[in-house]
Amino acid sequence: YWPALRFLVGIGAVVIALWVLDSHTDELSGFSGVLEHLNWIWVLMAIAAEIISFICFAGLQYALLRRGGLQAPKGSLLKVTFAAQALTSSLPAGVAVAAVYGFRWFRRFGADSALAAWATAGTVVASTVSLALVATLGLSLAAGEGASLDLIPAIIGVLLATIAVGALFVYEKPMFFVLSSIVRASHALVGRPKANVAAYIDRLMVSITSVRLGWREVIVVVLLGTANWLFDCACFAMMFLAVHSSIPWKGLLLAYGAGQLAAALPITPGGLGAVEGSITIALVAFGGARTTTVDAVLLYRMVSFWLVL
């Protein structure tokens, strides 16, 4: 019965995705007037920047898998990257579904379970750390306004937290301390794991630390992750030129970072509504024109969200 059940589950997932997306198609309304006056050269360049962004993200995963001794097929890895983003954007708990999807494809590429899990976790950590760096850069470019909007403590806090998470991924001793503390607390509270705690921790550490990153690999991975966000932000910036408006450089990276953080919250799939609202509000607060800002944000979502789907 499993093949039939699997097929029905797949059909059910498609139905749920279509239902979720249908409930948010209102963001596609009102485009007829905008499309009539677009500078299509900038739209095409924005699409190219978005594709390069996905290539950088696929390159990040390729670098992690290669560190574990696996030469993943680059073309297939890029397809998996697009598909995982589509799952993230169209399903409830899409981030978790996309992580499982990516893990299964890493296994199909030839990775063992330890390497696949390590590469999946490393992708999340590198993406989060690089986003925090981009948001911090945006804060430095808009320091005066950022202070007035009370954004400095929040972004600095996010940066420090993500660097701490990244350190756990790179260094074995702090990872062992955190992992052993969690396992021992779980054993004391709920009696699990039931096996010998010390031996259980040792097995987990062997699995998690089966691959280690050197400084050169860390730099490459963070640079690829940062390039992923910056090219995506470049796609957004070009949409202002496409609607015949100037780019609000001073608040652009800060607003973009706020939008991506909103997308990461488990409120709506792909941050539908949350991304548009947070970016628009932030840019208008920095002095952007309301009409052109809304047009640019919606055009950016057309490429980075709907076109990807």
matplotlib code that plots the C-alpha trace (Angstrom):
import matplotlib.pyplot as plt

x = [0.0, 2.9, 3.3, -0.4, -0.3, 2.8, 1.1, -2.0, 0.1, 1.9, -1.4, -2.6, 0.6, 0.0, -3.7, -2.5, 0.1, -2.4, -4.9, -2.2, -1.1, -4.7, -5.4, -2.5, -3.0, -4.3, -0.7, -0.8, -3.7, -3.1, -0.1, -1.7, -1.0, 2.6, 3.4, 2.5, 5.3, 8.1, 11.7, 12.0, 15.8, 16.1, 13.5, 15.5, 18.7, 16.9, 15.9, 19.5, 20.6, 18.0, 19.3, 22.9, 21.6, 20.4, 23.6, 25.5, 23.3, 23.7, 27.5, 27.3, 25.8, 28.3, 31.2, 29.9, 29.3, 32.7, 34.3, 32.8, 34.4, 31.3, 31.3, 27.6, 26.2, 26.1, 23.1, 21.0, 22.0, 20.8, 17.5, 17.1, 17.8, 15.0, 12.6, 13.5, 12.7, 9.4, 8.5, 9.5, 7.3, 4.2, 3.7, 3.0, 6.2, 7.9, 11.4, 11.2, 9.8, 12.5, 15.2, 14.0, 13.7, 17.3, 18.6, 17.0, 18.6, 22.0, 21.6, 20.7, 23.8, 25.9, 26.2, 25.9, 23.4, 26.1, 27.3, 23.8, 22.7, 25.9, 25.5, 21.8, 22.6, 25.6, 23.5, 21.1, 23.9, 25.8, 22.7, 21.7, 25.2, 25.5, 22.1, 23.0, 26.2, 24.1, 21.7, 24.6, 26.1, 22.7, 22.6, 26.0, 24.8, 21.8, 23.2, 21.3, 17.9, 18.6, 19.2, 16.0, 14.1, 15.7, 17.1, 20.7, 20.2, 18.0, 20.4, 23.5, 21.8, 20.9, 24.5, 26.0, 23.5, 24.2, 28.0, 27.6, 25.6, 28.2, 31.0, 29.1, 29.1, 32.8, 34.4, 34.0, 34.5, 31.5, 29.4, 30.2, 29.4, 26.0, 25.1, 26.0, 24.1, 21.0, 21.2, 21.9, 19.0, 16.7, 17.8, 17.2, 13.7, 12.1, 14.5, 15.6, 17.9, 17.6, 21.0, 24.3, 24.3, 28.1, 28.1, 25.1, 26.8, 30.0, 28.0, 26.2, 29.5, 31.1, 28.1, 28.0, 31.8, 32.3, 33.3, 35.0, 35.5, 38.9, 39.2, 39.5, 36.2, 34.5, 35.4, 34.3, 31.0, 30.2, 31.1, 28.8, 26.0, 26.6, 26.7, 23.4, 21.7, 23.4, 22.4, 18.9, 19.0, 20.4, 17.3, 15.2, 17.2, 16.9, 13.1, 13.3, 15.0, 12.4, 9.6, 11.6, 12.6, 15.9, 17.3, 17.0, 20.5, 20.6, 17.9, 17.8, 20.0, 18.4, 14.8, 15.9, 17.3, 14.0, 12.0, 14.1, 13.9, 10.1, 10.2, 12.0, 9.2, 6.7, 3.7, 3.0, 4.7, 7.5, 6.7, 3.7, 2.4, 5.0, 7.9, 6.0, 4.7, 8.0, 10.1, 7.6, 7.1, 10.9, 11.7, 8.9, 10.2, 13.5, 11.9, 11.0, 8.0, 5.1, 3.8, 7.1, 8.2, 5.1, 5.5, 9.2, 8.4, 5.6, 7.8, 10.6, 8.1, 6.9, 10.5, 11.8, 8.6, 6.1, 8.5, 10.6, 7.4]
y = [0.0, 2.4, 3.6, 4.5, 6.1, 8.1, 9.3, 10.4, 12.2, 14.0, 15.1, 16.3, 18.4, 20.0, 20.8, 22.4, 24.4, 25.7, 26.6, 28.5, 30.4, 31.1, 32.8, 35.3, 36.0, 39.5, 40.7, 40.1, 42.5, 46.0, 45.1, 46.1, 49.8, 49.1, 46.8, 49.4, 51.7, 49.4, 49.6, 46.0, 46.1, 46.5, 43.8, 41.4, 42.3, 41.8, 38.3, 37.6, 38.8, 36.5, 33.5, 34.3, 34.4, 30.9, 29.8, 31.2, 29.3, 26.1, 26.8, 27.1, 23.6, 22.2, 23.5, 21.9, 18.5, 18.7, 19.2, 15.8, 14.2, 14.3, 16.0, 16.7, 17.2, 21.0, 21.2, 18.8, 20.7, 24.0, 22.4, 21.1, 24.6, 26.0, 23.2, 23.5, 27.3, 26.5, 24.1, 26.7, 29.3, 27.3, 24.9, 25.3, 24.5, 24.7, 25.3, 21.9, 20.2, 21.8, 20.6, 17.0, 17.3, 18.6, 15.9, 13.2, 14.6, 14.8, 11.1, 10.4, 12.3, 9.8, 11.3, 9.1, 10.1, 11.9, 14.0, 14.8, 15.9, 18.0, 19.7, 20.4, 22.0, 23.9, 25.4, 26.8, 28.1, 29.7, 31.3, 32.7, 34.1, 35.7, 37.3, 38.8, 40.2, 41.8, 43.3, 44.6, 46.2, 47.8, 49.1, 50.7, 52.5, 53.9, 54.4, 57.6, 56.3, 52.8, 54.4, 56.3, 53.2, 51.2, 48.7, 48.7, 46.4, 44.0, 43.6, 43.5, 40.8, 38.8, 39.1, 37.9, 35.0, 33.8, 34.1, 32.0, 29.4, 29.4, 28.9, 25.8, 24.4, 25.1, 24.4, 21.0, 22.0, 24.5, 22.1, 19.3, 21.5, 22.6, 19.1, 17.3, 19.9, 19.4, 15.6, 15.5, 17.9, 15.7, 12.6, 14.3, 15.6, 12.9, 10.0, 10.0, 8.9, 5.6, 4.4, 5.4, 9.2, 9.5, 6.9, 8.4, 11.9, 10.3, 8.7, 12.0, 13.9, 11.4, 11.8, 15.6, 16.1, 13.6, 16.6, 19.7, 23.1, 24.7, 28.5, 28.6, 26.6, 28.8, 32.0, 30.5, 29.3, 32.7, 34.6, 32.4, 32.9, 36.7, 36.8, 34.9, 37.7, 40.6, 39.4, 38.9, 42.5, 43.7, 42.2, 44.3, 47.4, 47.1, 47.1, 50.7, 51.6, 49.5, 51.7, 54.9, 55.7, 56.2, 53.5, 54.4, 53.2, 54.5, 52.2, 49.5, 46.8, 47.5, 47.2, 44.2, 42.5, 43.2, 41.6, 38.5, 38.1, 38.4, 35.7, 33.4, 33.7, 30.9, 33.2, 32.6, 30.3, 32.3, 35.3, 36.2, 39.6, 39.9, 40.5, 43.1, 44.9, 45.0, 46.1, 48.8, 50.2, 50.3, 52.1, 54.6, 55.3, 56.1, 58.6, 56.5, 57.5, 55.3, 54.5, 53.7, 51.7, 49.6, 49.0, 48.0, 45.7, 43.9, 43.6, 42.1, 39.6, 38.7, 37.6, 36.3, 34.5, 33.9, 33.4, 30.9, 28.9]
z = [0.0, 0.5, -3.1, -3.3, 0.1, -0.8, -4.0, -2.0, 0.5, -2.3, -3.9, -0.4, 0.0, -3.5, -2.5, 0.8, -1.1, -3.6, -0.8, 1.1, -2.0, -3.1, 0.2, -0.5, -4.2, -3.3, -3.4, -7.2, -7.6, -8.9, -11.1, -14.4, -13.9, -12.7, -15.6, -18.2, -17.2, -16.3, -17.4, -18.5, -18.8, -15.1, -14.5, -16.6, -14.7, -11.4, -12.5, -13.4, -9.9, -8.3, -10.3, -9.3, -5.7, -6.0, -7.6, -4.6, -2.2, -4.1, -4.1, -0.3, 0.0, -2.6, -0.5, 2.6, 0.9, -0.8, 2.7, 3.5, 0.5, -1.8, -5.2, -5.6, -9.2, -9.5, -11.9, -9.7, -6.6, -8.1, -9.0, -5.4, -4.2, -6.2, -5.2, -1.5, -1.7, -3.3, -0.5, 2.1, 0.4, -0.1, 2.8, 6.5, 8.4, 5.0, 6.5, 8.2, 5.1, 2.9, 5.3, 5.1, 1.3, 1.1, 3.5, 1.3, -1.8, -0.2, 0.6, -3.1, -4.2, -2.2, 1.3, 4.4, 7.1, 9.2, 6.3, 5.0, 8.5, 9.0, 5.6, 6.3, 9.6, 8.2, 5.5, 8.0, 10.3, 7.4, 6.0, 9.4, 10.2, 6.8, 7.1, 10.5, 8.9, 6.1, 8.6, 10.7, 7.6, 6.9, 10.4, 10.1, 6.9, 8.6, 12.1, 13.0, 11.9, 13.4, 16.8, 16.7, 15.7, 18.6, 16.0, 17.3, 20.4, 18.4, 15.4, 17.6, 19.7, 16.6, 15.3, 18.6, 18.9, 15.3, 15.8, 19.0, 17.0, 14.3, 16.9, 18.1, 14.6, 14.1, 17.5, 19.2, 22.9, 23.2, 21.1, 23.6, 26.5, 25.1, 23.9, 27.1, 29.1, 27.0, 27.2, 30.9, 31.6, 29.5, 31.3, 34.7, 33.8, 31.6, 32.0, 28.4, 26.9, 28.9, 27.8, 29.5, 29.2, 28.7, 25.9, 24.3, 24.2, 22.8, 19.9, 19.2, 19.1, 16.7, 14.4, 14.6, 14.3, 11.5, 9.3, 10.5, 8.7, 8.5, 8.5, 4.7, 4.3, 6.9, 5.0, 1.7, 3.1, 4.8, 1.7, -0.4, 2.1, 2.2, -1.7, -1.7, 0.4, -1.4, -4.9, -3.6, -2.2, -5.6, -7.2, -4.8, -5.5, -9.2, -8.9, -7.8, -11.1, -12.9, -11.6, -12.4, -8.9, -7.1, -4.9, -1.1, -0.4, 3.2, 4.5, 1.9, 3.6, 7.0, 5.5, 3.5, 6.7, 8.5, 5.7, 5.6, 9.4, 9.0, 6.4, 8.8, 11.4, 11.3, 10.6, 7.0, 4.4, 2.7, 4.8, 2.7, 3.9, 6.6, 4.2, 2.1, 5.2, 7.1, 4.1, 3.0, 6.5, 7.1, 3.8, 4.2, 7.7, 6.1, 3.8, 0.8, -1.4, -0.5, -4.0, -5.6, -2.5, -2.6, -6.4, -6.0, -3.1, -5.0, -8.1, -6.0, -4.5, -8.0, -8.9, -5.6, -4.6, -7.3, -10.2, -8.1, -7.5]

ax = plt.figure().add_subplot(projection="3d")
ax.plot(x, y, z, "-o")
ax.set_aspect("equal")
plt.show()
